């Protein structure tokens, strides 16, 4: 089995969450797993993106993504690491719309959503782009991609993903442009339910039961992001062959139900990869040209479950 992608069309990101959620061995109930070893040191995020006064109709000239993924059971998905931190960026001609327009609308679900790029091709803006928050700086190197030039960081880890921080996007070789507040990161989780989804060993995985008639997922804390995404990948219970994906979106309220009308599309006793993502979308003004830079930061967890009738 392989984890499915939730990344935007530009970047091949894998499903995610953060170590803040706490992962468990069989039979060990979750305890307080606040990430006290990685304190936030970035600038505080003082308001939701919609409160910044950015013109929502302004054309978009780029996308930045900053994501943190933890796979609860790497051995279940043939992955080499339980933690993936990724920072990427791309720039293009001014284009109306949004890089996340392909996602289900808030409060809805969709089967097999397909990321669609907003612009093609992307452009070269020099060798380096930087993300800066307080004294923290992350370097993104020019890299060839399927859509043109992208910028990507290498070797990032958990300490690089500052929680609840505001980041500037700096393009030193493109007129020295600094896009203030170009990215806003969010926070992780202290609790996820059903907690059995977070078992780390293959022999204990898939113990969580997800009901075919509908399932409620809960998380804490809540309210720090502008949306929440639940991505459920179904695999054949005997062969492990991928079957289909359901995606549901809603507010970061601490609870979301995936309805039976969605889950009944999968055969009973399917093996499930369940991704829970805290998702922050932001737009920031690009100096002197009237366009905006779009950014996405998500923090999520990929767990395992079995679909029960």
ChimeraX attribute file (.defattr): number of C-alpha atoms within 10 A of each C-alpha:
attribute: neighborCount
match mode: 1-to-1
recipient: residues
	/A:1	16
	/A:2	16
	/A:3	21
	/A:4	21
	/A:5	17
	/A:6	21
	/A:7	18
	/A:8	20
	/A:9	19
	/A:10	25
	/A:11	22
	/A:12	11
	/A:13	22
	/A:14	19
	/A:15	28
	/A:16	32
	/A:17	28
	/A:18	30
	/A:19	23
	/A:20	22
	/A:21	26
	/A:22	23
	/A:23	25
	/A:24	20
	/A:25	14
	/A:26	14
	/A:27	9
	/A:28	11
	/A:29	11
	/A:30	18
	/A:31	12
	/A:32	10
	/A:33	14
	/A:34	16
	/A:35	17
	/A:36	8
	/A:37	7
	/A:38	14
	/A:39	11
	/A:40	17
	/A:41	16
	/A:42	19
	/A:43	19
	/A:44	16
	/A:45	18
	/A:46	12
	/A:47	10
	/A:48	14
	/A:49	19
	/A:50	13
	/A:51	8
	/A:52	14
	/A:53	10
	/A:54	16
	/A:55	14
	/A:56	14
	/A:57	11
	/A:58	17
	/A:59	18
	/A:60	27
	/A:61	22
	/A:62	25
	/A:63	26
	/A:64	24
	/A:65	25
	/A:66	22
	/A:67	26
	/A:68	29
	/A:69	26
	/A:70	28
	/A:71	31
	/A:72	30
	/A:73	27
	/A:74	20
	/A:75	17
	/A:76	20
	/A:77	16
	/A:78	11
	/A:79	14
	/A:80	10
	/A:81	13
	/A:82	18
	/A:83	21
	/A:84	21
	/A:85	23
	/A:86	22
	/A:87	23
	/A:88	25
	/A:89	26
	/A:90	28
	/A:91	23
	/A:92	19
	/A:93	15
	/A:94	17
	/A:95	15
	/A:96	15
	/A:97	14
	/A:98	20
	/A:99	21
	/A:100	19
	/A:101	12
	/A:102	15
	/A:103	20
	/A:104	17
	/A:105	13
	/A:106	14
	/A:107	14
	/A:108	13
	/A:109	22
	/A:110	16
	/A:111	15
	/A:112	14
	/A:113	16
	/A:114	13
	/A:115	18
	/A:116	15
	/A:117	17
	/A:118	22
	/A:119	23
	/A:120	13
	/A:121	16
	/A:122	21
	/A:123	16
	/A:124	19
	/A:125	19
	/A:126	14
	/A:127	14
	/A:128	19
	/A:129	25
	/A:130	21
	/A:131	25
	/A:132	22
	/A:133	22
	/A:134	13
	/A:135	8
	/A:136	14
	/A:137	15
	/A:138	18
	/A:139	17
	/A:140	19
	/A:141	18
	/A:142	20
	/A:143	16
	/A:144	13
	/A:145	14
	/A:146	12
	/A:147	16
	/A:148	16
	/A:149	20
	/A:150	25
	/A:151	24
	/A:152	23
	/A:153	21
	/A:154	13
	/A:155	8
	/A:156	15
	/A:157	12
	/A:158	17
	/A:159	13
	/A:160	17
	/A:161	27
	/A:162	21
	/A:163	22
	/A:164	20
	/A:165	21
	/A:166	23
	/A:167	25
	/A:168	19
	/A:169	24
	/A:170	21
	/A:171	18
	/A:172	15
	/A:173	13
	/A:174	14
	/A:175	9
	/A:176	9
	/A:177	14
	/A:178	19
	/A:179	19
	/A:180	17
	/A:181	23
	/A:182	26
	/A:183	31
	/A:184	31
	/A:185	30
	/A:186	24
	/A:187	26
	/A:188	27
	/A:189	23
	/A:190	19
	/A:191	20
	/A:192	22
	/A:193	15
	/A:194	18
	/A:195	21
	/A:196	25
	/A:197	29
	/A:198	30
	/A:199	26
	/A:200	22
	/A:201	16
	/A:202	14
	/A:203	12
	/A:204	18
	/A:205	23
	/A:206	24
	/A:207	18
	/A:208	21
	/A:209	19
	/A:210	27
	/A:211	20
	/A:212	23
	/A:213	15
	/A:214	15
	/A:215	16
	/A:216	13
	/A:217	16
	/A:218	17
	/A:219	21
	/A:220	16
	/A:221	15
	/A:222	18
	/A:223	14
	/A:224	19
	/A:225	23
	/A:226	19
	/A:227	19
	/A:228	26
	/A:229	25
	/A:230	23
	/A:231	28
	/A:232	26
	/A:233	24
	/A:234	27
	/A:235	23
	/A:236	18
	/A:237	16
	/A:238	9
	/A:239	9
	/A:240	14
	/A:241	14
	/A:242	18
	/A:243	15
	/A:244	16
	/A:245	22
	/A:246	20
	/A:247	21
	/A:248	24
	/A:249	22
	/A:250	19
	/A:251	19
	/A:252	22
	/A:253	17
	/A:254	15
	/A:255	16
	/A:256	20
	/A:257	14
	/A:258	24
	/A:259	17
	/A:260	13
	/A:261	12
	/A:262	18
	/A:263	23
	/A:264	16
	/A:265	14
	/A:266	21
	/A:267	17
	/A:268	17
	/A:269	20
	/A:270	24
	/A:271	31
	/A:272	29
	/A:273	28
	/A:274	25
	/A:275	26
	/A:276	24
	/A:277	30
	/A:278	29
	/A:279	23
	/A:280	25
	/A:281	22
	/A:282	23
	/A:283	27
	/A:284	24
	/A:285	22
	/A:286	19
	/A:287	12
	/A:288	7
	/A:289	8
	/A:290	14
	/A:291	23
	/A:292	26
	/A:293	24
	/A:294	24
	/A:295	25
	/A:296	22
	/A:297	24
	/A:298	29
	/A:299	30
	/A:300	28
	/A:301	32
	/A:302	28
	/A:303	31
	/A:304	30
	/A:305	25
	/A:306	24
	/A:307	23
	/A:308	17
	/A:309	14
